[in-house]
Amino acid sequence: MHWKALPATTAGVLFLSVPKRQLARAVDRNLVRRIAREAWRGAGVAHRPIAVMVKMRRRPDWFAAAGVRQKRRQLRVELDMLFQHRSLGGAGQ
C-alpha cells in the first residue's frame, strides 16, 4: 500500500482506494478499509490538519492463502508502519 499527503484541511481526513481489480471480494475490500480506519485513529494523526490518500496498488502475495485472522494482523502491521512513518513527518510515496 502507498500513501500520499494532500493539501491540509482543518481536521485529519483519510481517503481510501481499494480497487475491485486487486480484491474481487467485497468482504476483503471492506476488511482493508475497516482496518485502515482503525490504524488511522490509533496512530493519533486523525486530529492533525492533514489529508492522506491510501491506495492498494497490488494485492499482497500472502493475502490469498491467509485466513481472516492472519489478514487482519498483517494488514494492521503494514498500515501501522505506514501511519507511523507519516506521523514522524517522513516523505510519502
N, CA, C and O of each residue as an XYZ file, in Angstrom:
372
protein
N       0.831     -1.169      0.000
C       0.000      0.000      0.000
C       0.879      1.237      0.000
O       1.984      1.238      0.544
N       0.378      2.264     -0.607
C       1.099      3.517     -0.691
C       0.214      4.626     -0.172
O      -1.011      4.500     -0.150
N       0.834      5.710      0.243
C       0.066      6.863      0.717
C       0.632      8.118      0.100
O       1.772      8.147     -0.362
N      -0.177      9.149      0.100
C       0.228     10.438     -0.437
C      -0.435     11.516      0.396
O      -1.638     11.467      0.649
N       0.358     12.494      0.822
C      -0.198     13.617      1.575
C      -0.871     14.582      0.608
O      -0.349     14.855     -0.473
N      -2.005     15.082      0.994
C      -2.773     16.018      0.182
C      -2.785     17.377      0.871
O      -2.338     17.472      2.015
N      -3.276     18.431      0.225
C      -3.333     19.739      0.882
C      -4.037     19.666      2.236
O      -5.030     18.957      2.399
N      -3.515     20.396      3.181
C      -4.020     20.348      4.552
C      -5.463     20.822      4.648
O      -5.898     21.704      3.907
N      -6.182     20.225      5.562
C      -7.561     20.597      5.854
C      -7.650     20.962      7.328
O      -6.638     20.974      8.028
N      -8.839     21.256      7.797
C      -8.996     21.643      9.193
C      -8.873     20.460     10.134
O      -8.475     20.634     11.286
N      -9.204     19.266      9.675
C      -9.091     18.076     10.512
C      -8.509     16.950      9.677
O      -8.497     17.025      8.448
N      -8.026     15.910     10.338
C      -7.446     14.785      9.630
C      -8.479     14.074      8.769
O      -9.579     13.762      9.223
N      -8.109     13.824      7.525
C      -9.004     13.156      6.589
C      -8.252     11.997      5.969
O      -7.107     12.152      5.544
N      -8.887     10.840      5.914
C      -8.289      9.652      5.325
C      -9.114      9.248      4.119
O     -10.308      8.973      4.240
N      -8.483      9.212      2.960
C      -9.130      8.734      1.748
C      -8.576      7.349      1.447
O      -7.365      7.139      1.515
N      -9.443      6.408      1.118
C      -9.024      5.037      0.852
C      -9.415      4.622     -0.554
O     -10.493      4.964     -1.039
N      -8.528      3.884     -1.201
C      -8.815      3.334     -2.512
C      -8.404      1.866     -2.498
O      -7.216      1.544     -2.464
N      -9.391      0.984     -2.525
C      -9.146     -0.450     -2.572
C      -9.874     -0.965     -3.815
O     -11.060     -1.289     -3.743
N      -9.177     -1.046     -4.960
C      -9.828     -1.391     -6.220
C     -10.353     -2.820     -6.267
O      -9.779     -3.738     -5.682
N     -11.435     -2.973     -6.964
C     -12.043     -4.279     -7.177
C     -11.096     -5.188     -7.953
O     -11.133     -6.410     -7.809
N     -10.263     -4.588     -8.762
C      -9.294     -5.356     -9.537
C      -8.292     -6.066     -8.621
O      -7.829     -7.162     -8.937
N      -7.959     -5.443     -7.493
C      -6.992     -6.028     -6.571
C      -7.634     -7.049     -5.630
O      -7.066     -8.110     -5.371
N      -8.808     -6.722     -5.129
C      -9.532     -7.620     -4.223
C     -10.949     -7.769     -4.752
O     -11.770     -6.865     -4.598
N     -11.233     -8.882     -5.361
C     -12.521     -9.080     -6.023
C     -13.681     -9.170     -5.025
O     -14.797     -8.744     -5.325
N     -13.416     -9.717     -3.860
C     -14.499     -9.902     -2.889
C     -14.720     -8.637     -2.073
O     -13.773     -8.056     -1.543
N     -15.967     -8.217     -1.975
C     -16.317     -7.018     -1.213
C     -15.957     -7.182      0.262
O     -15.605     -6.209      0.929
N     -16.044     -8.404      0.767
C     -15.698     -8.665      2.168
C     -14.244     -8.283      2.427
O     -13.931     -7.680      3.454
N     -13.362     -8.632      1.501
C     -11.948     -8.317      1.671
C     -11.688     -6.816      1.544
O     -10.892     -6.258      2.300
N     -12.354     -6.161      0.593
C     -12.187     -4.710      0.436
C     -12.661     -3.978      1.689
O     -12.005     -3.045      2.151
N     -13.777     -4.393      2.229
C     -14.302     -3.772      3.448
C     -13.387     -4.028      4.643
O     -13.228     -3.157      5.499
N     -12.787     -5.216      4.707
C     -11.851     -5.531      5.779
C     -10.658     -4.578      5.737
O     -10.240     -4.052      6.769
N     -10.115     -4.359      4.544
C      -8.973     -3.452      4.409
C      -9.372     -2.044      4.832
O      -8.624     -1.378      5.549
N     -10.526     -1.590      4.401
C     -10.984     -0.233      4.764
C     -11.180     -0.092      6.270
O     -10.775      0.907      6.865
N     -11.799     -1.093      6.880
C     -12.071     -1.046      8.320
C     -10.769     -0.994      9.114
O     -10.630     -0.198     10.043
N      -9.825     -1.843      8.743
C      -8.560     -1.882      9.469
C      -7.763     -0.602      9.234
O      -7.078     -0.127     10.140
N      -7.846     -0.038      8.030
C      -7.147      1.222      7.747
C      -7.692      2.344      8.622
O      -6.924      3.151      9.146
N      -9.016      2.401      8.783
C      -9.594      3.444      9.647
C      -9.180      3.249     11.099
O      -8.910      4.225     11.799
N      -9.124      1.976     11.573
C      -8.675      1.704     12.938
C      -7.221      2.144     13.131
O      -6.882      2.768     14.136
N      -6.374      1.814     12.166
C      -4.955      2.170     12.261
C      -4.777      3.687     12.205
O      -3.910      4.233     12.887
N      -5.582      4.363     11.407
C      -5.529      5.831     11.282
C      -5.840      6.485     12.617
O      -5.126      7.384     13.062
N      -6.917      6.026     13.255
C      -7.280      6.580     14.564
C      -6.247      6.206     15.619
O      -5.911      7.023     16.477
N      -5.740      4.975     15.561
C      -4.767      4.509     16.542
C      -3.425      5.209     16.443
O      -2.713      5.316     17.441
N      -3.064      5.689     15.257
C      -1.780      6.365     15.060
C      -1.785      7.773     15.634
O      -0.725      8.371     15.818
N      -2.965      8.309     15.920
C      -3.054      9.633     16.511
C      -2.879     10.772     15.536
O      -2.635     11.904     15.954
N      -2.997     10.507     14.247
C      -2.864     11.587     13.260
C      -4.218     12.064     12.763
O      -4.287     12.974     11.936
N      -5.286     11.467     13.253
C      -6.636     11.835     12.804
C      -6.995     13.256     13.219
O      -7.812     13.900     12.560
N      -6.405     13.752     14.292
C      -6.740     15.102     14.776
C      -5.847     16.189     14.168
O      -6.123     17.378     14.330
N      -4.781     15.787     13.471
C      -3.868     16.762     12.873
C      -4.437     17.299     11.561
O      -5.199     16.593     10.900
N      -4.098     18.501     11.171
C      -4.619     19.071      9.918
C      -3.887     18.495      8.705
O      -3.013     19.135      8.120
N      -4.272     17.271      8.349
C      -3.625     16.593      7.229
C      -4.656     15.724      6.517
O      -5.576     15.193      7.139
N      -4.490     15.591      5.241
C      -5.320     14.683      4.450
C      -4.379     13.676      3.810
O      -3.353     14.054      3.245
N      -4.721     12.401      3.896
C      -3.864     11.341      3.373
C      -4.693     10.421      2.486
O      -5.807     10.032      2.836
N      -4.127     10.083      1.330
C      -4.751      9.138      0.415
C      -3.972      7.831      0.491
O      -2.767      7.812      0.242
N      -4.650      6.739      0.834
C      -4.033      5.418      0.906
C      -4.626      4.581     -0.215
O      -5.845      4.461     -0.340
N      -3.750      4.003     -1.029
C      -4.216      3.217     -2.177
C      -3.528      1.859     -2.198
O      -2.311      1.760     -2.041
N      -4.324      0.823     -2.394
C      -3.770     -0.511     -2.557
C      -3.448     -0.694     -4.041
O      -4.346     -0.776     -4.878
N      -2.171     -0.755     -4.346
C      -1.751     -0.865     -5.740
C      -1.695     -2.303     -6.226
O      -1.931     -2.577     -7.403
N      -1.384     -3.209     -5.330
C      -1.397     -4.621     -5.700
C      -1.741     -5.444     -4.470
O      -1.489     -5.037     -3.336
N      -2.308     -6.584     -4.714
C      -2.670     -7.472     -3.616
C      -1.405     -8.097     -3.046
O      -0.564     -8.576     -3.806
N      -1.250     -8.101     -1.726
C      -0.070     -8.738     -1.129
C      -0.020    -10.222     -1.494
O      -1.060    -10.866     -1.631
N       1.181    -10.759     -1.649
C       1.351    -12.157     -2.043
C       0.728    -13.119     -1.036
O       0.223    -14.175     -1.417
N       0.759    -12.767      0.225
C       0.268    -13.648      1.278
C      -1.253    -13.605      1.424
O      -1.819    -14.450      2.119
N      -1.920    -12.658      0.797
C      -3.335    -12.398      1.056
C      -4.244    -13.572      0.684
O      -5.143    -13.911      1.453
N      -4.034    -14.192     -0.464
C      -4.939    -15.240     -0.948
C      -4.925    -16.471     -0.050
O      -5.970    -17.082      0.173
N      -3.765    -16.841      0.464
C      -3.648    -18.058      1.257
C      -3.920    -17.840      2.744
O      -4.022    -18.812      3.492
N      -4.038    -16.612      3.180
C      -4.173    -16.301      4.606
C      -5.614    -16.459      5.081
O      -6.563    -16.284      4.317
N      -5.750    -16.790      6.350
C      -7.054    -16.803      6.983
C      -7.425    -15.391      7.412
O      -6.622    -14.465      7.291
N      -8.638    -15.232      7.911
C      -9.120    -13.901      8.283
C      -8.269    -13.287      9.388
O      -7.926    -12.107      9.316
N      -7.928    -14.059     10.394
C      -7.128    -13.518     11.496
C      -5.749    -13.080     11.033
O      -5.245    -12.036     11.447
N      -5.139    -13.892     10.164
C      -3.819    -13.530      9.653
C      -3.910    -12.292      8.760
O      -3.019    -11.442      8.791
N      -4.971    -12.183      7.968
C      -5.168    -10.998      7.128
C      -5.269     -9.753      7.991
O      -4.642     -8.733      7.703
N      -6.065     -9.840      9.055
C      -6.244     -8.694      9.944
C      -4.911     -8.271     10.568
O      -4.579     -7.086     10.595
N      -4.152     -9.253     11.068
C      -2.871     -8.953     11.713
C      -1.880     -8.331     10.739
O      -1.266     -7.307     11.038
N      -1.727     -8.953      9.571
C      -0.756     -8.479      8.595
C      -1.117     -7.084      8.074
O      -0.248     -6.221      7.943
N      -2.402     -6.869      7.779
C      -2.839     -5.559      7.303
C      -2.600     -4.490      8.364
O      -2.136     -3.392      8.056
N      -2.913     -4.813      9.594
C      -2.741     -3.832     10.664
C      -1.271     -3.470     10.845
O      -0.938     -2.304     11.057
N      -0.390     -4.471     10.762
C       1.040     -4.204     10.905
C       1.515     -3.291      9.777
O       2.236     -2.325     10.026
N       1.117     -3.589      8.538
C       1.551     -2.776      7.406
C       1.006     -1.350      7.495
O       1.731     -0.387      7.245
N      -0.265     -1.220      7.851
C      -0.864      0.110      7.955
C      -0.296      0.895      9.131
O      -0.107      2.108      9.035
N      -0.025      0.218     10.231
C       0.606      0.902     11.369
C       1.971      1.456     10.973
O       2.334      2.564     11.369
N       2.730      0.682     10.190
C       4.039      1.167      9.736
C       3.874      2.378      8.822
O       4.644      3.333      8.919
N       2.883      2.349      7.939
C       2.641      3.488      7.051
C       2.284      4.743      7.843
O       2.847      5.810      7.603
N       1.353      4.620      8.784
C       0.908      5.783      9.535
C       1.950      6.246     10.546
O       2.017      7.436     10.853
N       2.752      5.344     11.063
C       3.838      5.730     11.953
C       4.852      6.555     11.177
O       5.356      7.560     11.677
N       5.145      6.137      9.976
C       6.061      6.874      9.102
C       5.503      8.260      8.825
O       6.247      9.241      8.835
N       4.211      8.351      8.579
C       3.571      9.631      8.292
C       3.593     10.533      9.518
O       3.829     11.735      9.402
N       3.347      9.954     10.696
C       3.277     10.797     11.881
C       4.656     11.332     12.260
O       4.760     12.334     12.967
N       5.717     10.666     11.793
C       7.053     11.150     12.065
C       7.498     12.198     11.064
O       8.592     12.749     11.183
N       6.665     12.475     10.084
C       6.988     13.520      9.123
C       7.803     13.036      7.946
O       8.443     13.841      7.269
N       7.797     11.704      7.677
C       8.542     11.179      6.542
C       7.902     11.544      5.224
O       6.744     11.958      5.187
N       8.627     11.398      4.162
C       8.114     11.721      2.827
C       7.267     10.574      2.312
O       7.569      9.408      2.569
N       6.207     10.901      1.585
C       5.302      9.900      1.036
C       5.804      9.297     -0.252
O       6.774      9.761     -0.851
N       5.109      8.239     -0.664
C       5.475      7.576     -1.906
C       4.316      7.581     -2.847
O       4.422      7.065     -3.959
